Amino acid sequence: MTTGNFTVNGRTYTRPANPVVVICIDGSEPDYHIEAMAAGRMPWLSKVLADEGTSWPAHCAMPALTNPNNVSIATGRPPAVHGISGNYIFDTGLGEEVLMNDKRFLRAPTVLAAANEAGLDVVVVTAKDKLRRLLGAGLVEEGPSLDGSGEFVAPSRRGICFSAEKADQATEEENGIGDVLDLVGKPLPTVYSADLSEFALAAGLRILETRGADLMYLSLTDYIQHKNAPGTEAANDLYEKIDHYAGRLAELGATVVLTADHGMSAKTDAQGRARVVFVEQEVRRILGVPEDGVEGLRVILPITDPYTVHHGALGSFASVYLPEGSDRAATVDALRAIDGIQEVHGREEAVARFAQPADRIGDIVVLAEAGTALGRYPAWHDLSGLDAPLRSHGALGELQIPFLINRRLPEPEPLDEPYGDPAVIHNYDAFWVATTLVAQQESGTAHAH
């Protein structure tokens, strides 16, 4: 392996002496691994944390959703830098609501792309295909230039990037690898299953065993967490598998980080019925406009993605676009008075508070309390696919996440954030911690920051 450092998005990373594997456990609030460990289902992690490992309280980026946080982990920066503000946005340039899965929305290169250009062998395996184009930019196809110009350029060398969802379609030309099903020795998993996450883990392990890698990112799916609380049998089954694969990766010499893109909360009342504030309906009432709406009024639920069977597009973060001439301050005050709403902010305050890209959020952002979900209006949501009490995410109730690593490291200073329980690290510090901080610790110069 070559020696030296590489820099991207204003941050310098040390080339690792051992393989680095960051596993993003989608929807993993800390209680999931705590309960699984208590049940004896995560023996590797239990041993690591009792011996040479580290566990820190951590925050995800806001909103607490899949796309913004996976890209934050991949870039080492929050959405204000990389531009991915949700799974779904109102594209003001097009005047349309669109899924934010396309790499054209990226405003910063990834650590993965920078490492690839620096000569490291980089591997990305995602459970869901929706992340593949975002995470593969600059790795297996054109992506934002490392010079910060914003121009999209082709990588000078190719890494590997594919999804478990479409593993049967992976090719050397498009993904940097082919014949994935034969390599992994498992059938193509269905999207709505725990098998999708296990396939991503198994693929990462087989690649490290057979081809090697310097930097690896494995991103799972939250199908199980949307349906099952911490400590349930289904949840413990999944975490037992995660523990198995993490342990195997560690046996191959890898520095392994376990973190999450967001937490997960039950959004139900005492009877298990979904507890929902329909924001667009409420804004209509506040503004006194007809039920069929008015030009310029729009509520975006950035949790919306192609996989709504999980959650019926009911999250806990909403973005409100107001009609021209509306009294924004009065609307903010009225929304704050609604039971189940935790915070409401105008655009400028939300940008400063939550590190958001100003042109990709509405005039107002609304955050629900942990036990409440946000919708647009009842008819907009198809809840026919929900076969379990609603569990979802998006706001401060899902901010706290795990940050676990199989290395003993000095604890950083507490984060200076005016919300959530105390934390010392963000999930998007994962690659810096696993490369630079680990290298500093091993050389005796560690200084966490």
Phi, psi and chi 1 to 4 in degrees:
 res  aa     phi    psi   chi1   chi2   chi3   chi4
   1 MET       -  141.9 -176.8 -179.1  -66.9      -
   2 THR   -72.8  166.0   55.9      -      -      -
   3 THR  -116.8  165.3   59.9      -      -      -
   4 GLY   119.1 -173.2      -      -      -      -
   5 ASN  -122.2  168.1  -57.4  -29.4      -      -
   6 PHE  -138.8  151.0   61.0   93.4      -      -
   7 THR  -122.8  137.9  -60.2      -      -      -
   8 VAL  -153.1  138.0   59.5      -      -      -
   9 ASN    53.6   38.0  -59.3  -35.7      -      -
  10 GLY    77.6   13.7      -      -      -      -
  11 ARG  -131.0  136.8 -158.7  170.5 -157.8 -179.5
  12 THR  -101.1  134.5  -61.9      -      -      -
  13 TYR  -117.8  135.9  -63.6   79.7      -      -
  14 THR   -86.9  134.1  -57.5      -      -      -
  15 ARG   -61.8  126.9  -66.5  171.6 -174.1 -103.3
  16 PRO   -74.2  146.3   27.7  -34.4      -      -
  17 ALA   -78.2  -23.3      -      -      -      -
  18 ASN  -126.2  161.5  -59.3  -58.5      -      -
  19 PRO   -57.0  141.9  -21.7   31.8      -      -
  20 VAL  -112.7  126.6  164.5      -      -      -
  21 VAL  -124.7  116.6 -178.2      -      -      -
  22 VAL  -102.7  122.4  173.9      -      -      -
  23 ILE  -109.2  118.1  -58.4  174.5      -      -
  24 CYS   -96.5  107.7  176.8      -      -      -
  25 ILE   -88.2  102.7  -50.6  173.0      -      -
  26 ASP   -59.2  127.0 -162.1  -15.1      -      -
  27 GLY    73.5   26.0      -      -      -      -
  28 SER   -95.4   87.3 -169.2      -      -      -
  29 GLU   -66.6  152.2   64.2  177.0  -88.5      -
  30 PRO   -55.2  -30.7  -30.0   37.6      -      -
  31 ASP   -61.6  -22.8  -80.1  -10.5      -      -
  32 TYR   -62.2  -51.3  -81.6  106.6      -      -
  33 HIS   -76.4  -29.5   75.4  -94.0      -      -
  34 ILE   -63.0  -46.6  -68.3  170.6      -      -
  35 GLU   -66.6  -40.1  -68.4  -71.7  -18.2      -
  36 ALA   -66.2  -38.5      -      -      -      -
  37 MET   -65.0  -42.1  -72.3  169.6   62.0      -
  38 ALA   -62.7  -29.6      -      -      -      -
  39 ALA   -86.3    3.1      -      -      -      -
  40 GLY    76.6   18.8      -      -      -      -
  41 ARG   -96.4   -4.2  -55.5  -68.4  -72.8  -84.9
  42 MET  -129.8   67.3  -60.8 -171.6   81.7      -
  43 PRO   -64.6  -36.5   21.3  -33.9      -      -
  44 TRP   -63.2  -49.2  173.6   79.5      -      -
  45 LEU   -64.0  -39.9 -176.8   58.5      -      -
  46 SER   -59.0  -43.1  -64.2      -      -      -
  47 LYS   -67.7  -42.0 -176.8  176.6 -175.2  -58.5
  48 VAL   -59.7  -47.4  163.0      -      -      -
  49 LEU   -72.4  -22.1  -65.0 -176.1      -      -
  50 ALA   -83.9  -11.1      -      -      -      -
  51 ASP  -125.6  -92.7 -171.4    7.0      -      -
  52 GLU  -104.1   11.1   77.4  -82.7   13.5      -
  53 GLY  -103.0  177.9      -      -      -      -
  54 THR  -137.2  139.6  -60.9      -      -      -
  55 SER  -129.8  126.2  173.6      -      -      -
  56 TRP  -124.2  143.6  -68.7  -33.1      -      -
  57 PRO   -67.2  134.4   25.5  -32.8      -      -
  58 ALA  -136.8  158.0      -      -      -      -
  59 HIS  -113.1  147.9  -76.2  174.4      -      -
  60 CYS   -88.4  175.8   65.6      -      -      -
  61 ALA   -79.5  159.5      -      -      -      -
  62 MET  -104.8  145.5  -69.3  -63.9  -67.0      -
  63 PRO   -69.6  159.2   26.0  -33.5      -      -
  64 ALA   -80.0   72.1      -      -      -      -
  65 LEU  -133.7  167.3  -59.8  170.0      -      -
  66 THR   -66.1  -58.7  -61.6      -      -      -
  67 ASN   -62.1  -50.0  -73.3   17.1      -      -
  68 PRO   -57.8  -39.0  -24.1   33.4      -      -
  69 ASN   -80.0  -36.9  -84.4  -82.3      -      -
  70 ASN   -63.3  -39.3  -88.4  -89.1      -      -
  71 VAL   -73.1  -32.4  177.2      -      -      -
  72 SER   -62.0  -46.1  -72.2      -      -      -
  73 ILE   -60.3  -41.6  -66.2  169.6      -      -
  74 ALA   -70.8  -29.8      -      -      -      -
  75 THR   -99.9  -16.8   60.6      -      -      -
  76 GLY    76.7   16.4      -      -      -      -
  77 ARG  -143.4  160.5  -66.2  -60.3 -176.3 -169.0
  78 PRO   -79.9  173.2   29.7  -35.8      -      -
  79 PRO   -56.8  -29.2  -30.9   38.7      -      -
  80 ALA   -57.9  -27.5      -      -      -      -
  81 VAL   -90.0  -49.3  174.9      -      -      -
  82 HIS   -89.4  -15.7   59.4   66.8      -      -
  83 GLY    88.8   -6.2      -      -      -      -
  84 ILE   -89.7  103.7  -55.0  -59.2      -      -
  85 SER   -99.6   -3.1   59.0      -      -      -
  86 GLY  -177.6 -179.6      -      -      -      -
  87 ASN   -81.0  -17.0  -56.5  -19.6      -      -
  88 TYR  -153.6  134.2 -176.2   78.1      -      -
  89 ILE  -141.0  168.9   65.3  163.4      -      -
  90 PHE   -95.0  112.2  177.0   55.6      -      -
  91 ASP   -81.6  102.1 -171.9  -36.2      -      -
  92 THR   -66.0  -27.4   54.5      -      -      -
  93 GLY   -67.7  -40.7      -      -      -      -
  94 LEU   -88.6  -20.4  -64.6  175.6      -      -
  95 GLY    71.2   28.4      -      -      -      -
  96 GLU  -134.3  153.6  -63.1  177.1   -1.2      -
  97 GLU   -85.6  128.5  -62.0  177.9   20.8      -
  98 VAL  -138.6  154.0  -63.6      -      -      -
  99 LEU   -72.0  140.1  -70.2  168.6      -      -
 100 MET   -98.6   54.5 -149.9  173.0 -163.5      -
 101 ASN  -103.7  -11.0  -61.6  -15.5      -      -
 102 ASP   -85.0  139.1 -163.5  -65.7      -      -
 103 LYS   -64.2  -16.3   66.0  179.8 -177.3 -179.7
 104 ARG   -61.5  -20.5   69.2 -175.6  174.0   89.4
 105 PHE   -79.1  -13.6  -67.6  110.2      -      -
 106 LEU   -68.7  136.5  -76.7  170.4      -      -
 107 ARG  -116.9    5.3  -69.1  175.5  170.3  168.6
 108 ALA  -149.7  148.8      -      -      -      -
 109 PRO   -74.1  163.8   28.2  -33.9      -      -
 110 THR   -97.4  159.1   66.9      -      -      -
 111 VAL   -59.2  -36.1  176.3      -      -      -
 112 LEU   -62.1  -45.2  -51.6  163.4      -      -
 113 ALA   -66.1  -41.7      -      -      -      -
 114 ALA   -64.9  -41.2      -      -      -      -
 115 ALA   -64.3  -40.7      -      -      -      -
 116 ASN   -60.0  -46.2  178.2   60.4      -      -
 117 GLU   -66.1  -26.5  -70.1  -60.7  -51.8      -
 118 ALA   -81.1    1.2      -      -      -      -
 119 GLY    98.9    5.0      -      -      -      -
 120 LEU   -83.2  150.1  -81.3   70.3      -      -
 121 ASP   -86.5  116.3  -68.0  -31.7      -      -
 122 VAL  -116.5  135.7  179.7      -      -      -
 123 VAL  -130.6  131.3  175.9      -      -      -
 124 VAL  -125.3  125.7  176.3      -      -      -
 125 VAL  -126.3  119.1 -173.9      -      -      -
 126 THR  -108.0  150.1   72.8      -      -      -
 127 ALA   -70.8  -53.8      -      -      -      -
 128 LYS   -90.0  140.3  -60.0  171.9 -176.5  173.7
 129 ASP   -70.4  -19.9 -162.5   62.5      -      -
 130 LYS   -61.3  -23.4   72.3  171.6 -173.8  175.0
 131 LEU   -89.7  -14.8  -70.5  170.1      -      -
 132 ARG   -60.9  -44.5  178.4 -179.4   56.4   83.2
 133 ARG   -69.8  -32.2  -65.7  -64.8  -59.8  -81.5
 134 LEU   -70.7  -45.6  -67.8  170.6      -      -
 135 LEU   -80.5  -21.0  -60.0  179.3      -      -
 136 GLY   -87.0   -7.6      -      -      -      -
 137 ALA   -63.8  124.0      -      -      -      -
 138 GLY    84.8   -3.5      -      -      -      -
 139 LEU  -111.8  -49.9 -177.3   61.0      -      -
 140 VAL  -123.3   -3.4  -65.4      -      -      -
 141 GLU  -154.1  178.5   56.3 -176.7  -70.7      -
 142 GLU   -56.8  144.7  -73.1 -170.5  -14.3      -
 143 GLY  -153.1  174.8      -      -      -      -
 144 PRO   -56.9  134.9  -24.8   34.8      -      -
 145 SER   -62.9  146.0  172.8      -      -      -
 146 LEU   -71.9  -12.4  -64.0  176.4      -      -
 147 ASP   -83.4    0.6   64.9   12.5      -      -
 148 GLY    79.4    8.7      -      -      -      -
 149 SER   -74.2  -18.8   65.8      -      -      -
 150 GLY    88.4  -10.8      -      -      -      -
 151 GLU   -69.2  144.6  179.7 -175.5    2.8      -
 152 PHE   -93.8  128.4  -86.2   54.1      -      -
 153 VAL  -132.2  155.0  -62.7      -      -      -
 154 ALA   -77.8  146.5      -      -      -      -
 155 PRO   -67.8  150.1   23.7  -32.0      -      -
 156 SER   -81.0  -17.2   64.7      -      -      -
 157 ARG  -144.6  164.8   60.0 -165.9  -59.7  -85.6
 158 ARG  -112.6  135.6  -65.4  176.8   61.9   78.1
 159 GLY   -98.3 -153.2      -      -      -      -
 160 ILE  -126.7  132.8  -68.1  173.4      -      -
 161 CYS  -153.3  118.0 -178.7      -      -      -
 162 PHE  -152.9  168.6   66.5   93.9      -      -
 163 SER  -111.3  148.8   71.1      -      -      -
 164 ALA   -63.9  -35.7      -      -      -      -
 165 GLU   -56.7  -37.7 -179.8 -177.6   -8.6      -
 166 LYS  -124.0   39.2  -63.7 -172.6  177.0  179.8
 167 ALA   -62.1  -29.4      -      -      -      -
 168 ASP   -69.8  -16.6   59.8  -32.1      -      -
 169 GLN  -100.8   -0.3  -59.9  175.3   31.2      -
 170 ALA   -68.1  136.8      -      -      -      -
 171 THR  -132.9  158.7   65.2      -      -      -
 172 GLU   -58.2  -40.7  -71.4  -80.4   -5.2      -
 173 GLU   -66.7  -44.5 -178.9 -179.8    3.8      -
 174 GLU   -90.4  -34.0  -65.1  -68.9  -33.6      -
 175 ASN  -121.7   -5.9  -51.9   95.3      -      -
 176 GLY    81.1    5.3      -      -      -      -
 177 ILE  -161.7  145.5 -169.2  171.3      -      -
 178 GLY  -130.2  178.4      -      -      -      -
 179 ASP    52.4   43.8  -60.0  -38.7      -      -
 180 VAL   -67.0  -40.4  170.5      -      -      -
 181 LEU   -61.4  -40.2  -62.1 -174.0      -      -
 182 ASP   -66.3  -40.8  -72.1  -18.1      -      -
 183 LEU   -62.2  -45.8  173.7   67.7      -      -
 184 VAL   -78.4  -30.5  178.7      -      -      -
 185 GLY    74.1   27.1      -      -      -      -
 186 LYS  -131.7  151.2  -69.8 -179.0  177.7  -68.0
 187 PRO   -71.9  162.1   27.2  -35.2      -      -
 188 LEU   -61.0  124.6 -173.9   71.1      -      -
 189 PRO   -78.2  157.1   28.6  -33.2      -      -
 190 THR   -81.0  153.6   59.4      -      -      -
 191 VAL   -63.9  -44.9  173.1      -      -      -
 192 TYR   -92.1   73.2  -62.6  114.2      -      -
 193 SER  -163.2  159.4   70.9      -      -      -
 194 ALA   -70.9  -20.5      -      -      -      -
 195 ASP   -61.3  -28.0  -65.1  -21.7      -      -
 196 LEU   -63.2  -44.3 -163.9   69.2      -      -
 197 SER   -66.9  -42.8  -71.3      -      -      -
 198 GLU   -62.8  -37.0 -176.6  176.9    8.0      -
 199 PHE   -63.3  -42.8 -170.1   97.9      -      -
 200 ALA   -60.4  -42.8      -      -      -      -
 201 LEU   -65.4  -44.9  -67.6  163.8      -      -
 202 ALA   -64.6  -37.2      -      -      -      -
 203 ALA   -65.2  -43.6      -      -      -      -
 204 GLY   -60.7  -43.1      -      -      -      -
 205 LEU   -62.8  -45.8  176.1   61.2      -      -
 206 ARG   -64.5  -37.9  -73.2  -66.3  -66.6  148.3
 207 ILE   -65.8  -43.0  -69.2  170.0      -      -
 208 LEU   -64.5  -37.7 -166.7   59.5      -      -
 209 GLU   -68.0  -41.0  -74.3  175.9  -28.2      -
 210 THR   -99.3  -31.1   59.8      -      -      -
 211 ARG  -120.5  -22.0  -60.3  172.4   59.2  141.0
 212 GLY    79.3  163.9      -      -      -      -
 213 ALA  -164.9  151.0      -      -      -      -
 214 ASP   -95.7  -40.3  -60.9  -44.6      -      -
 215 LEU  -133.4  128.1 -135.2   60.7      -      -
 216 MET  -134.6  137.5 -179.2  177.2  -72.8      -
 217 TYR  -125.2  121.2 -176.5   52.4      -      -
 218 LEU  -117.3  116.2  -54.1  178.1      -      -
 219 SER  -114.5  121.3  179.4      -      -      -
 220 LEU   -94.9 -174.0  -47.9 -173.7      -      -
 221 THR  -117.2  152.3  172.2      -      -      -
 222 ASP   -99.7   25.9   57.1    4.1      -      -
 223 TYR   -55.2  -46.4  174.8   74.9      -      -
 224 ILE   -67.4  -43.3  -69.7  -63.7      -      -
 225 GLN   -67.3  -30.6  -69.7   87.7  -18.2      -
 226 HIS   -66.8  -23.3  -91.6  -70.4      -      -
 227 LYS  -110.9  -17.3  -69.3  176.2  173.2  -69.2
 228 ASN  -135.0  130.5  -58.7  -85.1      -      -
 229 ALA   -75.0  162.1      -      -      -      -
 230 PRO   -55.9  140.9  -27.0   35.9      -      -
 231 GLY    87.5   -9.8      -      -      -      -
 232 THR   -74.0  163.1   57.7      -      -      -
 233 GLU   -62.7  -42.7 -171.2   60.4   23.5      -
 234 ALA   -63.9  -41.5      -      -      -      -
 235 ALA   -65.5  -46.5      -      -      -      -
 236 ASN   -63.1  -35.0  -75.5  -11.0      -      -
 237 ASP   -59.9  -45.9  -79.3  -12.0      -      -
 238 LEU   -64.0  -44.8  172.5   62.2      -      -
 239 TYR   -70.2  -27.4  -78.6   76.0      -      -
 240 GLU   -63.5  -40.1 -175.7  172.7   45.8      -
 241 LYS   -68.3  -41.7  -68.7  172.6 -177.7  174.5
 242 ILE   -58.7  -44.3  -67.0  169.5      -      -
 243 ASP   -60.5  -42.0 -172.3   79.2      -      -
 244 HIS   -60.3  -50.0  165.8   76.0      -      -
 245 TYR   -70.9  -37.8  -73.6  102.3      -      -
 246 ALA   -60.9  -41.9      -      -      -      -
 247 GLY   -63.6  -40.8      -      -      -      -
 248 ARG   -65.4  -41.2  -68.7  -76.0  -57.1  -79.7
 249 LEU   -62.1  -41.0  -69.6  161.7      -      -
 250 ALA   -64.5  -36.7      -      -      -      -
 251 GLU   -60.8  -27.5  -73.6  174.0    2.3      -
 252 LEU   -84.0    7.3  -64.6  175.1      -      -
 253 GLY    95.0    6.8      -      -      -      -
 254 ALA   -76.9  142.6      -      -      -      -
 255 THR   -80.6  117.8  -61.6      -      -      -
 256 VAL  -113.1  125.9  179.8      -      -      -
 257 VAL  -109.8  129.7  174.9      -      -      -
 258 LEU  -110.5  118.4  -61.9  175.7      -      -
 259 THR  -141.8 -165.2 -171.0      -      -      -
 260 ALA  -146.5  159.8      -      -      -      -
 261 ASP   -84.7  -25.0   51.6   -7.1      -      -
 262 HIS  -172.0  167.3   54.3   76.8      -      -
 263 GLY   -88.6 -158.5      -      -      -      -
 264 MET  -156.0  139.4 -170.7   73.8   67.0      -
 265 SER  -135.2  147.5  -61.7      -      -      -
 266 ALA   -70.3  132.6      -      -      -      -
 267 LYS  -114.8   55.5  -52.5  -68.2 -175.2 -177.2
 268 THR  -136.5  163.5   55.1      -      -      -
 269 ASP   -89.7 -172.7   61.8   17.8      -      -
 270 ALA   -63.4  -22.7      -      -      -      -
 271 GLN   -92.4    2.2  -72.9   71.8   45.9      -
 272 GLY    84.9    8.9      -      -      -      -
 273 ARG   -85.6  142.4  -63.7  171.4  -60.2 -156.4
 274 ALA   -57.9  132.1      -      -      -      -
 275 ARG  -105.7  107.6 -170.1  165.8 -175.3  -99.5
 276 VAL  -130.4  134.6 -175.6      -      -      -
 277 VAL  -102.1  120.7  173.1      -      -      -
 278 PHE   -90.0  100.2  -69.3  101.6      -      -
 279 VAL   -65.9  -43.6  177.7      -      -      -
 280 GLU   -64.9  -39.3 -167.2  163.7  -31.6      -
 281 GLN   -61.6  -41.8 -178.8  174.6  -83.8      -
 282 GLU   -68.0  -39.6  -66.6  -68.8  -14.1      -
 283 VAL   -66.6  -38.4  173.9      -      -      -
 284 ARG   -57.4  -44.9  -69.2  175.7 -165.9  160.1
 285 ARG   -62.6  -44.5  174.3 -173.6   60.7   78.8
 286 ILE   -63.0  -41.8  -68.2  164.1      -      -
 287 LEU   -83.7  -13.8  -62.9  179.0      -      -
 288 GLY    70.9   39.1      -      -      -      -
 289 VAL  -107.0  162.5  -59.5      -      -      -
 290 PRO   -62.7  159.6  -19.0   30.1      -      -
 291 GLU   -61.1  -30.1  -77.0 -167.2    9.9      -
 292 ASP   -83.6    9.7   57.3   -3.2      -      -
 293 GLY    88.6 -171.1      -      -      -      -
 294 VAL  -151.6  152.0   65.5      -      -      -
 295 GLU   -57.7  132.3 -174.8  176.1   -5.7      -
 296 GLY    95.8  -15.3      -      -      -      -
 297 LEU   -89.6  125.5  172.5   58.9      -      -
 298 ARG  -155.0  135.9 -173.0 -175.9  -56.3  -91.3
 299 VAL  -116.7  127.0  170.8      -      -      -
 300 ILE  -107.6  129.1  -63.5  -64.6      -      -
 301 LEU  -103.9  100.7  -56.0  175.4      -      -
 302 PRO   -69.8   -4.6   23.3  -32.6      -      -
 303 ILE   -73.5  -19.2 -165.9  173.8      -      -
 304 THR   -55.7  129.8  -52.0      -      -      -
 305 ASP  -152.7 -176.5   67.3    6.2      -      -
 306 PRO   -71.2   -3.3  -17.7   31.2      -      -
 307 TYR  -115.6   50.9  -49.1   88.6      -      -
 308 THR   -75.7   -6.3   54.1      -      -      -
 309 VAL   -58.3  -31.4  167.7      -      -      -
 310 HIS   -57.9  -43.0  -70.5    9.1      -      -
 311 HIS  -145.4   -0.5   45.4   66.3      -      -
 312 GLY    61.0   24.2      -      -      -      -
 313 ALA    62.7   23.0      -      -      -      -
 314 LEU  -100.2  107.4  -65.5  169.2      -      -
 315 GLY  -114.8 -148.0      -      -      -      -
 316 SER  -136.2   18.9   47.4      -      -      -
 317 PHE  -135.8  130.3 -171.1  103.8      -      -
 318 ALA  -134.8  150.8      -      -      -      -
 319 SER  -120.7  125.7 -164.4      -      -      -
 320 VAL  -113.5  124.9 -178.4      -      -      -
 321 TYR  -103.2  123.2  -67.9   82.2      -      -
 322 LEU   -96.7  150.7  -66.5  174.3      -      -
 323 PRO   -62.0  150.8  -18.8   30.7      -      -
 324 GLU   -57.4  135.9 -172.0  174.7  -10.4      -
 325 GLY    88.3   -0.8      -      -      -      -
 326 SER   -70.5  152.4  -61.6      -      -      -
 327 ASP   -85.9   96.6 -172.4  -26.8      -      -
 328 ARG   -65.9  -42.6 -174.4  176.2   70.6  169.2
 329 ALA   -61.2  -42.4      -      -      -      -
 330 ALA   -67.2  -36.7      -      -      -      -
 331 THR   -66.2  -42.2  -54.5      -      -      -
 332 VAL   -58.9  -47.4  166.5      -      -      -
 333 ASP   -62.2  -41.9  -72.3  -18.1      -      -
 334 ALA   -66.9  -39.1      -      -      -      -
 335 LEU   -67.4  -36.5  -73.3  168.2      -      -
 336 ARG   -63.1  -24.3  -75.8  174.5  175.3  162.6
 337 ALA   -82.3   -7.3      -      -      -      -
 338 ILE   -79.7  132.8  -63.5  172.5      -      -
 339 ASP   -60.1  131.8 -175.3   43.7      -      -
 340 GLY    98.6  -10.7      -      -      -      -
 341 ILE   -92.5  129.0  -59.9  -61.3      -      -
 342 GLN   -93.7  -47.6 -176.0  172.6    9.9      -
 343 GLU  -143.3  147.4  -66.5 -169.1   12.6      -
 344 VAL  -138.0  132.4 -175.7      -      -      -
 345 HIS  -138.1  146.7  -57.4  -72.4      -      -
 346 GLY   -70.5  164.5      -      -      -      -
 347 ARG   -52.9  -48.6  176.7 -173.6  -73.5  115.3
 348 GLU   -62.8  -41.9  -61.0   80.5    7.2      -
 349 GLU   -67.7  -38.8 -173.0  178.0   -0.1      -
 350 ALA   -65.4  -38.8      -      -      -      -
 351 VAL   -61.0  -46.6  166.0      -      -      -
 352 ALA   -70.2  -39.0      -      -      -      -
 353 ARG   -76.7  -39.8 -174.1  171.0  174.2   82.0
 354 PHE  -117.0   12.1  -59.7  124.8      -      -
 355 ALA    53.6   56.9      -      -      -      -
 356 GLN  -102.8  153.9  -62.9  -62.2  -68.9      -
 357 PRO   -77.8  118.4   25.0  -29.6      -      -
 358 ALA   -60.1  -33.0      -      -      -      -
 359 ASP   -84.6    2.7   59.8  -28.9      -      -
 360 ARG  -122.2   17.2  -70.2  178.7  172.1  174.2
 361 ILE  -128.6  167.6   59.8  173.9      -      -
 362 GLY   -82.4 -170.1      -      -      -      -
 363 ASP   -66.8  -28.6  -59.6  -64.5      -      -
 364 ILE  -137.6  142.6  -63.1  170.9      -      -
 365 VAL  -115.7  142.7  -60.5      -      -      -
 366 VAL  -123.0  130.4 -177.3      -      -      -
 367 LEU  -119.6  128.6  -72.1   74.6      -      -
 368 ALA   -86.6  158.3      -      -      -      -
 369 GLU   -66.2  165.2  -65.0  175.4  -11.2      -
 370 ALA   -56.7  -36.2      -      -      -      -
 371 GLY   -90.7   11.3      -      -      -      -
 372 THR  -129.9  142.8  -60.1      -      -      -
 373 ALA  -105.3  161.3      -      -      -      -
 374 LEU  -116.2  135.0  -60.1  178.9      -      -
 375 GLY  -125.0  179.4      -      -      -      -
 376 ARG   -88.4  -74.2  -68.0 -176.3   68.3  167.1
 377 TYR  -148.7  154.2   48.6   88.9      -      -
 378 PRO   -51.8  -42.8  -29.6   36.4      -      -
 379 ALA   -68.7  -16.8      -      -      -      -
 380 TRP   -76.9  -19.3 -165.5   79.4      -      -
 381 HIS  -104.1  129.4  -62.8  -91.1      -      -
 382 ASP   -99.6  106.0  177.5   11.2      -      -
 383 LEU  -101.1   13.2  -56.2 -176.3      -      -
 384 SER   -65.2  -24.1   60.7      -      -      -
 385 GLY   -84.4   -8.8      -      -      -      -
 386 LEU   -77.1  114.4  -67.6  179.1      -      -
 387 ASP  -115.2   16.1   56.5    4.6      -      -
 388 ALA  -149.4  158.4      -      -      -      -
 389 PRO   -54.3  139.5  -28.0   36.5      -      -
 390 LEU   -62.2  127.6  179.3   64.9      -      -
 391 ARG  -127.3  132.7  -62.8  174.5   55.6   78.4
 392 SER  -155.3 -165.7 -163.6      -      -      -
 393 HIS  -163.4  174.1   53.4   92.3      -      -
 394 GLY   145.5  -28.5      -      -      -      -
 395 ALA  -123.0 -156.1      -      -      -      -
 396 LEU   -69.3  -23.3  -60.0  179.8      -      -
 397 GLY   -65.9  -15.6      -      -      -      -
 398 GLU  -119.2   21.2  -62.2   79.6   47.5      -
 399 LEU   -75.5  -37.0  176.8   72.1      -      -
 400 GLN   -77.6  130.1  -52.9  -63.3  137.5      -
 401 ILE  -138.0  165.0   53.6  166.0      -      -
 402 PRO   -81.4  153.8   28.3  -34.4      -      -
 403 PHE  -141.9  104.3 -165.9  103.9      -      -
 404 LEU  -125.9  137.8  -47.4  157.9      -      -
 405 ILE  -145.5  143.0 -177.2  169.6      -      -
 406 ASN   -86.4   45.7   62.3  -25.6      -      -
 407 ARG  -142.9  145.6  -62.2  -71.7 -174.2  -89.5
 408 ARG   -85.8  120.9 -177.7   71.0   68.6 -171.1
 409 LEU  -134.8  155.0  -62.6  170.8      -      -
 410 PRO   -72.8  139.9   27.0  -35.2      -      -
 411 GLU   -75.2  133.4 -177.1  167.6  -55.7      -
 412 PRO   -69.9  169.3  -16.5   30.0      -      -
 413 GLU   -68.6  152.6  -66.4  -63.9  -41.3      -
 414 PRO   -58.3  146.0  -24.5   33.9      -      -
 415 LEU   -66.2  143.0  -63.7  178.4      -      -
 416 ASP   -94.5   75.0 -178.1   19.0      -      -
 417 GLU  -129.5  131.9  -71.0 -176.4  -23.8      -
 418 PRO   -85.1   33.6   33.4  -35.4      -      -
 419 TYR  -157.0  160.7   47.4   77.3      -      -
 420 GLY    75.4  172.1      -      -      -      -
 421 ASP   -70.1  157.2  -67.5  -23.3      -      -
 422 PRO   -55.6  145.6  -24.8   34.4      -      -
 423 ALA  -148.8  161.0      -      -      -      -
 424 VAL  -120.1   -3.7  -59.0      -      -      -
 425 ILE  -153.6  154.7 -156.9   85.2      -      -
 426 HIS  -103.1  155.6  -72.0  107.5      -      -
 427 ASN   -58.9  -30.6   55.0    3.2      -      -
 428 TYR   -78.6    4.8   53.0   81.2      -      -
 429 ASP   -90.1    2.2  -62.8  -46.2      -      -
 430 ALA   -58.7  -49.7      -      -      -      -
 431 PHE   -69.5  -33.3  -78.8  110.2      -      -
 432 TRP   -66.1  -44.2 -178.4   84.7      -      -
 433 VAL   -61.5  -46.8  168.4      -      -      -
 434 ALA   -73.4  -18.3      -      -      -      -
 435 THR  -104.9  -67.6   58.0      -      -      -
 436 THR   -72.3  -50.7  -52.7      -      -      -
 437 LEU   -65.3  -39.3 -171.1   57.5      -      -
 438 VAL   -62.3  -42.9  165.9      -      -      -
 439 ALA   -63.6  -40.4      -      -      -      -
 440 GLN   -63.4  -42.3  -69.1  173.2   -6.8      -
 441 GLN   -62.9  -42.0  177.6   70.3    4.1      -
 442 GLU   -70.3  -25.4  -68.9  175.7  -11.6      -
 443 SER   -93.4   -4.0   67.7      -      -      -
 444 GLY    82.4   16.9      -      -      -      -
 445 THR  -118.6   18.7   61.2      -      -      -
 446 ALA   -63.0  134.4      -      -      -      -
 447 HIS  -147.2   98.8  176.0   66.1      -      -
 448 ALA   -70.2  138.9      -      -      -      -
 449 HIS  -158.8      -   59.1   84.5      -      -
